[in-house]
Amino acid sequence: MSPLTVLLWLACAFLFISLIAVPCIFVYMNKQRKKSLKEYQAMRNSHRLTQHKINLDQNTKGTSQGG
């Protein structure tokens, strides 16, 4: 086999792998991004509910003087 043929085969293999790998990487990155956003939103909502509950507890304790 001549060196030019080997180089051509290597170039074709690299191109083939690139055409498969690049879209797969983008799909994987998009899935990870969506998963991370869902986790972030869940954490944010949980923190927001906890803060709201703390505020409600403080408001009810402060206003009930009894009597």
Buried (B, 14 or more C-beta within 10 A) or exposed (E): EEEEEEEEEEEEEEEEEEEEEEEEEEEEEEEEEEEEEEEEEEEEEEEEEEEEEEEEEEEEEEEEEEE
